[in-house]
Amino acid sequence: MIIGAETMISYANLKNKPRIFRTLTGLTLKGFEKLLPAFEAAWQNYIWENHIQGKNRQRQYGGGRIPQLGSIEDKLMFILVYFRLYPTQEVQGFLFNISQGQANEWVHKLTKVLNASLGYQKQLPERSAGNLEQLLGKCPVLEFFIDGTERPISRPKDKEKQKTNYSGKKKRHTVKNNIISDRRGKVLYLSNTYEGKKHDKKIADEEEYRFPQGSHLWKDTGFQGYEPEGVTTHQPKKKPRNAELTSEEKEANREIAKERVVVEHHIGGVKRSKIVHDIFRNRKAGYDDLVMETSCGLHNLRIDERQLAA
């Protein structure tokens, strides 16, 4: 079903409604306008690489029918709304007055463009463990937080994938990432995306994270036994089998929890994008990793925006 252009979601309709704008996109108008030039540059680069470079075109790109998502503002609105609300593609198409098939095409095209624009603004987390130590060494305070986060996915059709993606902790099929953040709340590092069965510590061991000498690392019991060289780690003490923690140990755990809880807020900030919070429905290879990286970039952008406002 197609709705009238006057009622569809568009930048023109919402730029004077800041509260609704922020609810739908996850960004303030100021944050949106700050991202827009980078998004436009990424879009032009996408067009050049995929539709112009090396193509023997009979007519200039852009000829033919005028697309429904004509302006660069509406393109950015489209993909931000999709990340923020994660509707079905049929609903997404309805909101922007296009078909489900067109919505599917735009979703995958503009996700890449949004990711690239966040990269231009240096908001994306590091993905290579080999670069981690150098990156963290630039931080003014060598204090970091590490945690694993799981995202629910649709039940895989393949029986082997059903086993590997089943998380005993969450009692459902998931994918998993480790993140490393700082006191400001920015996600500095995002691991590869793994099946839900894989343990947080095993991911850290396999990716071989290295931290600057003298760093302090806050972690939970999911990283029991993880002690990087030259790093002071802080972790709550596990309750011994067939025994109880002393009152002093419980108090120490509470103090550590007060410090470490900020990483849960950081993950919650990333998951303001419902696409990495709700059950992930898309089965395209690699898309689950791409949306998590992009959501971390959007979170980092919001952190910078709040700090500038303060």
C-alpha positions in Angstrom: 0.0 0.0 0.0 1.3 3.4 -0.9 0.5 6.5 1.2 0.4 10.1 0.2 3.7 12.0 0.0 2.4 14.5 2.4 2.1 11.9 5.2 5.3 9.9 4.6 8.4 10.2 6.7 10.7 12.7 5.2 13.3 15.2 6.3 11.1 18.1 5.1 8.2 16.9 7.2 10.2 16.3 10.4 13.0 18.9 10.5 10.7 21.2 12.6 9.7 18.4 15.0 12.9 17.8 16.9 11.5 15.4 19.5 9.8 13.1 16.9 12.9 13.4 14.7 15.2 12.2 17.5 12.7 9.4 18.4 12.7 8.1 14.8 16.4 8.4 14.0 18.2 8.2 17.3 20.0 11.5 16.4 19.3 15.1 17.2 18.8 17.5 14.3 22.3 18.9 15.0 23.8 15.4 15.0 22.0 14.6 11.8 23.3 17.7 10.1 26.8 17.0 11.3 26.7 13.5 9.8 25.0 14.6 6.5 28.1 15.9 4.6 30.1 12.7 5.3 27.0 10.7 4.2 26.7 12.6 1.0 30.4 12.1 0.3 30.1 8.4 1.0 27.0 8.2 -1.3 28.8 9.9 -4.2 31.7 7.5 -3.7 29.3 4.6 -3.8 27.7 5.8 -7.0 31.1 6.2 -8.6 32.3 2.8 -7.7 29.1 0.9 -8.4 27.4 2.7 -11.2 29.9 4.9 -13.1 33.5 3.7 -12.8 34.3 1.1 -15.5 30.7 1.2 -16.9 29.9 1.8 -20.5 26.7 3.8 -19.9 24.4 5.0 -22.7 23.1 7.8 -20.5 24.3 9.7 -17.5 23.6 8.2 -14.0 20.4 9.6 -12.6 18.4 9.6 -15.8 14.9 8.1 -15.9 12.3 8.2 -13.2 12.9 10.4 -10.2 13.5 8.1 -7.2 11.2 8.3 -4.1 14.3 8.8 -1.9 15.4 11.7 -4.0 17.3 13.9 -1.6 20.4 13.0 0.4 18.5 14.0 3.6 15.8 11.5 2.9 18.3 8.7 2.1 20.0 9.3 5.5 16.6 9.5 7.2 15.6 6.2 5.6 18.5 4.2 6.9 18.6 5.8 10.4 14.9 5.0 10.9 15.6 1.4 9.8 18.4 1.1 12.3 16.6 2.8 15.1 13.2 1.1 14.8 14.0 -2.1 12.8 10.6 -2.5 11.2 9.9 -5.2 8.6 10.9 -4.1 5.2 7.2 -4.0 4.2 6.5 -1.5 6.9 9.7 0.4 6.1 8.5 0.7 2.5 5.1 1.9 3.7 6.6 4.6 5.9 8.7 5.9 2.9 6.1 5.4 0.2 8.0 2.7 -1.7 7.5 -1.1 -2.2 9.0 -3.8 -0.1 11.4 -4.8 -2.9 12.6 -1.2 -3.2 13.0 -1.0 0.6 15.1 -4.2 0.6 17.4 -2.7 -2.1 17.8 0.6 -0.3 18.4 -1.0 3.1 21.5 -2.9 1.9 22.7 -0.1 -0.3 22.4 2.6 2.3 23.8 0.5 5.2 27.1 0.4 3.4 26.9 4.2 2.8 26.1 4.9 6.4 29.0 2.7 7.6 31.4 4.5 5.3 30.2 7.9 6.4 30.8 7.0 10.0 34.3 5.8 9.0 35.0 9.2 7.3 34.1 10.8 10.7 36.4 8.3 12.6 33.5 7.0 14.7 33.8 3.3 13.8 35.5 1.0 16.4 38.8 -0.6 15.6 38.3 -4.1 14.2 41.9 -5.4 14.0 43.3 -6.8 17.2 46.8 -6.1 15.9 46.1 -2.3 16.0 44.5 -2.4 19.4 47.5 -1.6 21.6 48.6 1.4 19.5 45.0 2.7 19.5 44.5 2.3 23.3 47.9 3.9 24.0 46.6 7.2 22.6 43.9 7.4 25.3 44.7 10.0 28.0 43.7 7.5 30.8 44.7 3.9 30.4 41.5 2.5 31.9 39.3 0.2 29.8 36.2 -2.0 30.1 35.7 -5.3 28.3 32.5 -7.3 28.0 30.7 -9.7 25.7 27.3 -8.9 24.2 24.9 -11.3 22.5 22.2 -10.5 20.0 19.2 -12.8 19.3 18.8 -14.1 15.8 16.2 -16.1 13.9 16.5 -19.8 14.3 19.0 -21.0 11.6 17.6 -23.5 9.1 20.9 -25.5 9.0 21.1 -28.0 11.9 24.8 -27.5 12.5 24.3 -23.7 12.7 21.4 -24.3 15.1 23.9 -26.1 17.5 26.7 -23.5 17.2 24.5 -20.5 17.5 22.5 -21.8 20.5 23.5 -19.9 23.6 23.1 -21.9 26.8 23.3 -18.6 28.7 20.5 -16.9 26.8 18.5 -20.1 26.0 18.1 -19.0 22.4 20.0 -18.6 19.1 22.4 -15.7 19.1 25.5 -14.1 17.7 28.2 -12.6 19.9 30.8 -9.8 20.0 33.3 -8.6 22.5 33.6 -4.8 22.9 36.3 -2.7 24.6 35.2 0.8 25.8 36.7 3.7 27.8 35.4 5.9 30.6 33.8 8.3 28.1 31.6 5.6 26.8 33.0 5.2 23.3 33.4 1.7 21.9 37.0 1.6 20.9 37.2 -2.0 19.7 34.6 -4.5 18.3 35.6 -8.1 17.8 34.5 -10.2 14.9 30.9 -11.6 15.1 30.8 -15.2 16.5 28.2 -17.9 17.0 26.4 -17.6 20.4 28.0 -20.8 21.7 31.5 -19.3 21.8 32.7 -18.1 25.2 33.7 -14.4 25.8 37.1 -15.4 27.1 37.8 -17.7 24.2 37.1 -14.9 21.8 39.6 -12.7 23.7 42.2 -15.5 23.8 41.9 -16.2 20.0 42.0 -12.6 19.0 45.0 -12.0 21.3 44.2 -8.5 22.6 47.2 -6.5 23.7 46.9 -3.5 26.0 49.4 -0.7 26.8 51.7 -1.4 29.8 50.2 -0.1 33.0 46.5 -0.3 31.8 43.6 -1.1 34.1 41.0 -3.5 32.7 37.6 -4.0 34.2 35.9 -7.3 33.4 33.2 -9.7 34.6 33.3 -13.3 35.5 32.9 -14.3 31.9 36.6 -13.5 31.6 37.7 -15.6 34.6 41.4 -16.3 34.1 41.9 -13.7 31.4 45.0 -11.8 32.6 46.7 -9.8 29.8 50.4 -9.1 30.3 51.3 -5.8 32.0 47.6 -5.1 32.8 46.0 -4.7 36.2 42.6 -6.4 36.0 39.5 -5.9 38.2 36.9 -8.6 38.4 34.3 -9.7 41.0 35.3 -12.8 42.9 33.3 -15.9 42.1 31.4 -17.7 44.8 33.4 -20.8 45.7 31.8 -24.2 45.3 30.1 -25.4 48.4 31.1 -22.2 50.2 30.2 -18.6 50.7 31.9 -15.3 50.1 33.0 -13.4 53.1 31.4 -10.0 53.9 34.6 -8.3 52.8 34.6 -10.2 49.5 31.0 -9.2 48.9 31.7 -5.6 49.6 34.7 -5.7 47.3 32.5 -7.2 44.6 29.9 -4.4 45.0 32.6 -1.8 44.6 33.9 -3.5 41.4 30.3 -3.8 40.1 29.8 0.0 40.7 32.8 0.7 38.4 32.2 -2.0 35.8 28.5 -1.2 35.3 29.3 1.6 33.0 30.2 -0.9 30.2 26.6 -2.1 30.4 25.5 1.4 29.8 27.8 1.6 26.8 26.3 -1.6 25.3 22.9 -0.2 26.0 23.8 2.9 24.0 24.8 0.7 21.1 21.6 -1.2 21.3 19.5 2.0 21.1 19.5 0.8 17.5 16.8 -1.8 17.5 18.5 -3.6 14.7 21.1 -5.0 17.2 18.6 -5.3 20.0 15.6 -7.2 18.5 15.7 -10.6 16.9 17.8 -10.2 13.8 15.9 -11.4 10.8 18.3 -10.8 7.9 20.2 -13.8 6.6 22.6 -12.1 4.2 26.2 -13.2 4.9 28.1 -10.6 6.9 25.2 -8.2 7.4 25.0 -9.1 11.1 28.6 -7.9 11.6 28.1 -4.8 9.4 25.1 -3.6 11.4 26.8 -4.1 14.7 29.8 -2.1 13.6 27.6 0.7 12.2 25.5 0.8 15.4 28.7 1.2 17.5 29.6 4.1 15.2 26.2 5.7 15.7 26.7 5.3 19.5 30.1 6.9 19.3 28.7 9.8 17.3 26.1 10.4 20.0 28.7 10.4 22.7 30.7 13.0 20.9 27.6 15.1 20.3 26.7 15.0 24.1 30.3 15.9 25.1 30.3 18.9 22.7 27.0 20.1 24.1 28.3 19.8 27.6 
